[in-house]
Amino acid sequence: MSSQSPALRETAFGATLRRDAWWVEPLLIALYLGAFGVYSTWAAWQGEHYRWGPYLSPFYSPLILSGRLPFSPAFLILWIPLGFRATCYYYRKAYYRSYFLDPPACAVGEARGHGYRGETAFPFILQNLHRYFLYLAMLVLVFLWKDVVEAFRFEDGFGIGVGTLVLLGNTVLLTLYTLSCHSWRHLVGGNVDCYSCATLGSARLHAWKGVSALNCHHMLFAWLSLTSVGFADIYVRLLSMGIWHDLRLL
């Protein structure tokens, strides 16, 4: 016989036996994602102050048709990382809870009642495009690593500035976030039922184990990379505006 309270059995919104501050996490996530969304939209809309010396803001990489468009070139690129993160398995959990309260948290009643259809209808059926956004995100990573190489090339030759390390750290974190993706884990070996029977089975098994180890930290990489990409844009922007001055280390 269930000991669950009548309120919980009726799944009333917010009904729970939890005594911890379960609402803090979804609230902080909502505020952080909202703040990042507002800043990134503003930064992309500006269409300026995205380059200083050898540094290029990751919001604008790869830089396409700069100066030839009636709008900011960032809008040609940002839909890719936006689509990748919006369809990411972890971020779905985060914003479903924070913005849709569906559910607000584990063991907390939600407001939808019994009309749940999952991701089988528009617009949530578009979540199935995550794998294709993964391919595009990997392509963007190639250009970001090219930008890192360029960040070592100053007018007087090879050098290292604080901005070089900022762009390098950001690209490393974005790479870890991308390569720890659940879809990538499935593609490299998660879809194999018999490694000894599959072509390159041993290599795929080791790749799957490696990605699985990264996947355990996917949530951490998601937040660190989101923070680093925003900071990288801020750093380059403030250098371009003359507010900050880059420290040359080498």
C-alpha positions as CSV (number, residue, x, y, z in Angstrom):
1,M,0.0,0.0,0.0
2,S,1.4,3.4,-1.0
3,S,2.3,5.9,1.7
4,Q,2.3,8.8,-0.8
5,S,0.1,11.7,0.2
6,P,-3.2,12.5,-1.7
7,A,-1.7,15.7,-3.0
8,L,1.2,13.8,-4.6
9,R,-1.1,11.2,-6.0
10,E,-3.0,13.9,-7.7
11,T,0.3,15.4,-8.9
12,A,-0.7,18.9,-7.9
13,F,1.7,21.5,-9.1
14,G,4.5,21.9,-6.6
15,A,3.3,19.0,-4.5
16,T,6.3,17.2,-2.9
17,L,7.6,15.5,0.1
18,R,11.0,17.0,-0.4
19,R,12.2,19.3,2.3
20,D,15.3,20.7,0.6
21,A,15.3,24.0,-1.5
22,W,14.6,22.1,-4.8
23,W,13.6,25.3,-6.5
24,V,17.0,27.0,-6.2
25,E,18.6,25.0,-9.1
26,P,15.9,25.6,-11.7
27,L,15.7,29.3,-10.7
28,L,19.5,29.8,-11.0
29,I,19.5,28.0,-14.4
30,A,16.6,30.1,-15.7
31,L,18.4,33.3,-14.7
32,Y,21.8,32.3,-16.1
33,L,20.4,31.0,-19.4
34,G,18.3,34.1,-19.7
35,A,21.2,36.4,-19.0
36,F,23.4,34.6,-21.5
37,G,20.7,34.7,-24.1
38,V,20.2,38.5,-23.7
39,Y,24.0,39.2,-23.8
40,S,24.7,36.9,-26.8
41,T,21.8,38.4,-28.8
42,W,23.0,41.9,-28.0
43,A,26.7,41.1,-28.8
44,A,25.7,39.4,-32.1
45,W,23.5,42.3,-33.1
46,Q,26.3,44.9,-32.7
47,G,28.2,43.6,-35.7
48,E,31.4,45.4,-34.4
49,H,34.1,45.1,-31.8
50,Y,34.5,41.4,-32.4
51,R,38.2,41.4,-33.4
52,W,41.3,42.8,-31.9
53,G,44.8,42.1,-33.2
54,P,45.0,38.3,-33.8
55,Y,41.9,37.6,-31.7
56,L,38.5,36.9,-33.1
57,S,35.4,36.5,-30.9
58,P,34.0,32.9,-31.0
59,F,30.5,34.4,-31.6
60,Y,31.7,35.4,-35.1
61,S,33.8,32.4,-36.1
62,P,34.1,31.6,-38.9
63,L,33.9,35.2,-40.1
64,I,31.7,35.1,-43.3
65,L,31.0,38.0,-45.6
66,S,32.1,40.6,-43.1
67,G,31.2,44.1,-44.3
68,R,29.1,42.7,-47.2
69,L,25.9,42.1,-45.3
70,P,23.1,44.4,-44.1
71,F,23.2,42.5,-40.8
72,S,25.8,41.2,-38.4
73,P,27.8,38.2,-39.7
74,A,27.3,36.6,-36.3
75,F,23.8,35.6,-37.3
76,L,25.2,33.4,-40.1
77,I,27.0,31.3,-37.4
78,L,25.2,31.5,-34.0
79,W,22.2,29.4,-35.1
80,I,24.6,26.3,-35.2
81,P,25.7,26.4,-31.5
82,L,22.2,27.6,-30.5
83,G,20.7,24.6,-32.2
84,F,23.3,22.2,-30.8
85,R,22.7,23.4,-27.2
86,A,19.0,23.8,-27.5
87,T,18.6,20.1,-28.6
88,C,21.3,18.8,-26.2
89,Y,20.0,16.1,-23.9
90,Y,21.3,17.9,-20.8
91,Y,20.1,21.3,-21.8
92,R,16.6,19.9,-22.5
93,K,16.4,18.8,-18.9
94,A,17.7,22.1,-17.7
95,Y,15.3,24.4,-19.6
96,Y,12.3,22.0,-19.5
97,R,12.6,22.3,-15.7
98,S,13.5,26.0,-15.5
99,Y,11.2,27.5,-18.1
100,F,8.4,25.0,-18.6
101,L,8.3,23.6,-15.1
102,D,7.9,20.2,-16.7
103,P,8.6,18.9,-14.1
104,P,10.0,21.6,-11.8
105,A,12.3,19.0,-10.2
106,C,12.5,15.3,-9.3
107,A,9.5,14.2,-7.2
108,V,7.8,17.5,-7.5
109,G,4.3,17.8,-9.0
110,E,4.0,19.5,-12.4
111,A,1.2,21.5,-14.0
112,R,0.7,19.7,-17.3
113,G,-1.6,17.1,-16.0
114,H,-1.9,14.0,-18.2
115,G,-1.6,15.6,-21.7
116,Y,2.1,14.9,-22.0
117,R,3.2,13.9,-25.6
118,G,6.9,14.0,-25.1
119,E,8.9,15.2,-28.2
120,T,6.5,13.7,-30.7
121,A,4.8,16.9,-31.9
122,F,6.0,20.3,-33.1
123,P,8.1,22.1,-32.0
124,F,9.7,19.5,-29.7
125,I,10.0,16.9,-32.4
126,L,12.8,19.1,-33.8
127,Q,14.9,17.9,-30.9
128,N,15.6,14.9,-33.2
129,L,17.9,17.1,-35.2
130,H,20.5,17.1,-32.5
131,R,22.7,14.7,-34.3
132,Y,22.9,16.9,-37.4
133,F,23.6,20.0,-35.2
134,L,26.5,17.9,-33.8
135,Y,28.0,17.5,-37.2
136,L,27.8,21.3,-37.8
137,A,29.2,22.0,-34.3
138,M,32.2,19.9,-35.1
139,L,32.7,21.9,-38.3
140,V,32.6,25.1,-36.3
141,L,35.2,23.6,-33.9
142,V,37.6,23.3,-36.8
143,F,37.4,27.1,-37.4
144,L,37.7,27.8,-33.7
145,W,40.9,25.8,-33.5
146,K,42.1,27.8,-36.6
147,D,41.4,31.0,-34.6
148,V,43.5,29.6,-31.7
149,V,46.4,29.1,-34.1
150,E,45.9,32.7,-35.4
151,A,45.9,34.0,-31.8
152,F,49.6,33.1,-31.5
153,R,50.5,35.2,-34.6
154,F,51.1,38.8,-33.7
155,E,52.4,41.5,-36.0
156,D,55.9,41.0,-34.8
157,G,55.7,37.2,-35.1
158,F,54.9,34.4,-32.7
159,G,53.6,35.4,-29.3
160,I,51.3,34.6,-26.4
161,G,48.9,37.0,-24.8
162,V,46.3,36.6,-22.2
163,G,43.8,36.7,-25.0
164,T,45.6,33.7,-26.6
165,L,45.0,31.7,-23.5
166,V,41.4,32.9,-23.2
167,L,40.6,31.7,-26.8
168,L,42.6,28.4,-26.2
169,G,40.8,27.6,-23.0
170,N,37.4,28.4,-24.5
171,T,38.1,26.1,-27.5
172,V,39.3,23.3,-25.3
173,L,36.1,23.5,-23.2
174,L,33.9,23.7,-26.3
175,T,35.7,20.6,-27.7
176,L,35.2,18.7,-24.5
177,Y,31.5,19.7,-24.4
178,T,31.0,18.6,-28.0
179,L,33.0,15.3,-27.8
180,S,31.2,14.3,-24.6
181,C,27.8,14.6,-26.4
182,H,25.5,11.6,-26.0
183,S,24.9,11.4,-29.8
184,W,28.7,11.3,-30.4
185,R,29.0,8.5,-27.8
186,H,26.3,6.6,-29.7
187,L,27.9,7.2,-33.1
188,V,31.4,6.1,-32.1
189,G,30.3,2.8,-30.6
190,G,27.2,3.0,-28.6
191,N,25.1,1.5,-31.4
192,V,27.3,-1.6,-31.7
193,D,25.9,-4.8,-30.1
194,C,28.9,-7.0,-30.8
195,Y,32.3,-5.3,-30.9
196,S,34.1,-8.6,-31.8
197,C,31.8,-8.9,-34.8
198,A,31.9,-5.3,-36.0
199,T,34.5,-3.7,-38.4
200,L,37.2,-2.0,-36.4
201,G,35.4,-3.3,-33.3
202,S,38.3,-3.0,-30.9
203,A,39.0,0.6,-31.9
204,R,35.3,1.5,-31.6
205,L,35.2,-0.1,-28.2
206,H,38.1,2.0,-27.0
207,A,36.6,5.1,-28.5
208,W,33.2,4.4,-26.9
209,K,34.9,4.0,-23.5
210,G,36.8,7.2,-23.9
211,V,33.7,9.2,-24.9
212,S,31.8,7.5,-22.1
213,A,34.4,8.8,-19.6
214,L,33.9,12.3,-21.0
215,N,30.1,11.9,-21.1
216,C,30.1,11.5,-17.3
217,H,31.1,15.2,-17.1
218,H,28.9,16.4,-19.9
219,M,26.9,18.7,-17.6
220,L,30.0,20.3,-16.2
221,F,31.5,20.9,-19.7
222,A,28.1,22.3,-20.8
223,W,28.2,25.1,-18.2
224,L,32.0,25.7,-18.3
225,S,31.9,26.1,-22.1
226,L,28.9,28.3,-22.0
227,T,30.7,30.6,-19.6
228,S,34.0,30.5,-21.4
229,V,32.5,31.4,-24.8
230,G,30.7,34.4,-23.3
231,F,33.8,35.5,-21.5
232,A,35.9,35.1,-24.7
233,D,33.5,37.5,-26.5
234,I,33.6,40.0,-23.7
235,Y,37.4,39.9,-23.5
236,V,37.8,40.5,-27.2
237,R,35.1,43.1,-27.2
238,L,36.6,45.1,-24.4
239,L,40.0,45.0,-26.0
240,S,38.5,46.3,-29.3
241,M,36.7,49.1,-27.4
242,G,40.0,50.1,-25.6
243,I,38.6,49.4,-22.2
244,W,40.9,46.4,-21.5
245,H,44.5,46.0,-22.5
246,D,45.9,42.6,-23.4
247,L,48.9,41.5,-21.4
248,R,51.6,40.0,-23.7
249,L,53.2,37.0,-21.9
250,L,55.7,36.1,-24.7
